[in-house]
Amino acid sequence: MKKSARSLQAADRRGFTLIELLVVIAIIAIL
């Protein structure tokens, strides 16, 4: 639990912008 939480936080900090960008692009494409 703790290890996964830490890894998830690290992944979010490093790739949040990229993931958010992809999500926004996907939503715009669907709309």
Biopython code that builds the backbone (N, CA, C, O; Angstrom):
import numpy as np
from Bio.PDB.StructureBuilder import StructureBuilder

atoms = [
    (1, "MET", "N", (0.839, -1.199, 0.000)),
    (1, "MET", "CA", (0.000, 0.000, 0.000)),
    (1, "MET", "C", (0.874, 1.250, 0.000)),
    (1, "MET", "O", (0.739, 2.108, -0.873)),
    (2, "LYS", "N", (1.766, 1.351, 0.976)),
    (2, "LYS", "CA", (2.600, 2.549, 1.060)),
    (2, "LYS", "C", (3.498, 2.690, -0.161)),
    (2, "LYS", "O", (3.639, 3.778, -0.721)),
    (3, "LYS", "N", (4.108, 1.570, -0.570)),
    (3, "LYS", "CA", (5.008, 1.622, -1.722)),
    (3, "LYS", "C", (4.246, 2.050, -2.973)),
    (3, "LYS", "O", (4.721, 2.899, -3.728)),
    (4, "SER", "N", (3.069, 1.468, -3.196)),
    (4, "SER", "CA", (2.291, 1.800, -4.385)),
    (4, "SER", "C", (1.877, 3.273, -4.345)),
    (4, "SER", "O", (1.887, 3.954, -5.371)),
    (5, "ALA", "N", (1.517, 3.756, -3.164)),
    (5, "ALA", "CA", (1.105, 5.147, -3.040)),
    (5, "ALA", "C", (2.262, 6.074, -3.410)),
    (5, "ALA", "O", (2.077, 7.063, -4.120)),
    (6, "ARG", "N", (3.461, 5.739, -2.918)),
    (6, "ARG", "CA", (4.613, 6.581, -3.231)),
    (6, "ARG", "C", (4.902, 6.570, -4.720)),
    (6, "ARG", "O", (5.157, 7.618, -5.312)),
    (7, "SER", "N", (4.864, 5.388, -5.332)),
    (7, "SER", "CA", (5.156, 5.281, -6.760)),
    (7, "SER", "C", (4.101, 6.046, -7.556)),
    (7, "SER", "O", (4.422, 6.710, -8.542)),
    (8, "LEU", "N", (2.839, 5.950, -7.126)),
    (8, "LEU", "CA", (1.782, 6.654, -7.844)),
    (8, "LEU", "C", (2.000, 8.160, -7.747)),
    (8, "LEU", "O", (1.833, 8.874, -8.736)),
    (9, "GLN", "N", (2.368, 8.647, -6.572)),
    (9, "GLN", "CA", (2.608, 10.077, -6.412)),
    (9, "GLN", "C", (3.761, 10.522, -7.297)),
    (9, "GLN", "O", (3.684, 11.569, -7.939)),
    (10, "ALA", "N", (4.824, 9.739, -7.336)),
    (10, "ALA", "CA", (5.986, 10.083, -8.154)),
    (10, "ALA", "C", (5.588, 10.100, -9.623)),
    (10, "ALA", "O", (5.981, 10.998, -10.367)),
    (11, "ALA", "N", (4.814, 9.112, -10.036)),
    (11, "ALA", "CA", (4.390, 9.042, -11.436)),
    (11, "ALA", "C", (3.511, 10.249, -11.763)),
    (11, "ALA", "O", (3.640, 10.840, -12.835)),
    (12, "ASP", "N", (2.623, 10.613, -10.845)),
    (12, "ASP", "CA", (1.757, 11.759, -11.093)),
    (12, "ASP", "C", (2.584, 13.033, -11.216)),
    (12, "ASP", "O", (2.329, 13.854, -12.097)),
    (13, "ARG", "N", (3.560, 13.203, -10.352)),
    (13, "ARG", "CA", (4.374, 14.415, -10.401)),
    (13, "ARG", "C", (5.174, 14.498, -11.692)),
    (13, "ARG", "O", (5.317, 15.572, -12.276)),
    (14, "ARG", "N", (5.699, 13.345, -12.138)),
    (14, "ARG", "CA", (6.545, 13.359, -13.333)),
    (14, "ARG", "C", (5.721, 13.388, -14.611)),
    (14, "ARG", "O", (6.065, 14.107, -15.549)),
    (15, "GLY", "N", (4.629, 12.611, -14.665)),
    (15, "GLY", "CA", (3.881, 12.478, -15.908)),
    (15, "GLY", "C", (2.488, 13.080, -15.858)),
    (15, "GLY", "O", (1.672, 12.828, -16.744)),
    (16, "PHE", "N", (2.204, 13.879, -14.821)),
    (16, "PHE", "CA", (0.866, 14.454, -14.707)),
    (16, "PHE", "C", (0.565, 15.354, -15.891)),
    (16, "PHE", "O", (-0.524, 15.292, -16.463)),
    (17, "THR", "N", (1.531, 16.193, -16.262)),
    (17, "THR", "CA", (1.305, 17.128, -17.361)),
    (17, "THR", "C", (1.058, 16.358, -18.651)),
    (17, "THR", "O", (0.158, 16.701, -19.417)),
    (18, "LEU", "N", (1.852, 15.320, -18.893)),
    (18, "LEU", "CA", (1.708, 14.532, -20.120)),
    (18, "LEU", "C", (0.370, 13.806, -20.129)),
    (18, "LEU", "O", (-0.345, 13.828, -21.131)),
    (19, "ILE", "N", (0.032, 13.166, -19.021)),
    (19, "ILE", "CA", (-1.238, 12.434, -18.944)),
    (19, "ILE", "C", (-2.408, 13.407, -19.078)),
    (19, "ILE", "O", (-3.364, 13.136, -19.804)),
    (20, "GLU", "N", (-2.332, 14.529, -18.382)),
    (20, "GLU", "CA", (-3.410, 15.510, -18.449)),
    (20, "GLU", "C", (-3.570, 16.014, -19.872)),
    (20, "GLU", "O", (-4.688, 16.175, -20.360)),
    (21, "LEU", "N", (-2.434, 16.266, -20.542)),
    (21, "LEU", "CA", (-2.471, 16.734, -21.923)),
    (21, "LEU", "C", (-3.174, 15.710, -22.809)),
    (21, "LEU", "O", (-4.038, 16.064, -23.611)),
    (22, "LEU", "N", (-2.799, 14.430, -22.659)),
    (22, "LEU", "CA", (-3.410, 13.373, -23.474)),
    (22, "LEU", "C", (-4.904, 13.280, -23.187)),
    (22, "LEU", "O", (-5.704, 13.111, -24.108)),
    (23, "VAL", "N", (-5.285, 13.389, -21.920)),
    (23, "VAL", "CA", (-6.700, 13.305, -21.557)),
    (23, "VAL", "C", (-7.475, 14.455, -22.184)),
    (23, "VAL", "O", (-8.550, 14.251, -22.748)),
    (24, "VAL", "N", (-6.930, 15.660, -22.086)),
    (24, "VAL", "CA", (-7.606, 16.829, -22.662)),
    (24, "VAL", "C", (-7.752, 16.665, -24.165)),
    (24, "VAL", "O", (-8.818, 16.932, -24.719)),
    (25, "ILE", "N", (-6.688, 16.227, -24.828)),
    (25, "ILE", "CA", (-6.740, 16.022, -26.281)),
    (25, "ILE", "C", (-7.792, 14.977, -26.623)),
    (25, "ILE", "O", (-8.551, 15.145, -27.578)),
    (26, "ALA", "N", (-7.839, 13.897, -25.846)),
    (26, "ALA", "CA", (-8.820, 12.837, -26.098)),
    (26, "ALA", "C", (-10.239, 13.376, -25.938)),
    (26, "ALA", "O", (-11.108, 13.085, -26.760)),
    (27, "ILE", "N", (-10.477, 14.152, -24.895)),
    (27, "ILE", "CA", (-11.818, 14.708, -24.664)),
    (27, "ILE", "C", (-12.202, 15.631, -25.811)),
    (27, "ILE", "O", (-13.323, 15.562, -26.315)),
    (28, "ILE", "N", (-11.283, 16.490, -26.227)),
    (28, "ILE", "CA", (-11.564, 17.410, -27.336)),
    (28, "ILE", "C", (-11.857, 16.619, -28.604)),
    (28, "ILE", "O", (-12.767, 16.961, -29.360)),
    (29, "ALA", "N", (-11.084, 15.559, -28.835)),
    (29, "ALA", "CA", (-11.292, 14.744, -30.037)),
    (29, "ALA", "C", (-12.680, 14.100, -30.002)),
    (29, "ALA", "O", (-13.360, 14.033, -31.026)),
    (30, "ILE", "N", (-13.101, 13.625, -28.817)),
    (30, "ILE", "CA", (-14.421, 12.993, -28.695)),
    (30, "ILE", "C", (-15.515, 14.033, -28.920)),
    (30, "ILE", "O", (-16.509, 13.754, -29.590)),
    (31, "LEU", "N", (-15.336, 15.219, -28.370)),
    (31, "LEU", "CA", (-16.342, 16.265, -28.538)),
    (31, "LEU", "C", (-16.355, 16.751, -29.980)),
    (31, "LEU", "O", (-17.138, 17.636, -30.325)),
]
sb = StructureBuilder()
sb.init_structure("model")
sb.init_model(0)
sb.init_chain("A")
sb.init_seg("    ")
for serial, (resi, resn, name, xyz) in enumerate(atoms, 1):
    if name == "N":
        sb.init_residue(resn, " ", resi, " ")
    sb.init_atom(name, np.array(xyz, "f"), 0.0, 1.0, " ", f" {name:<3s}", serial, name[0])
structure = sb.get_structure()
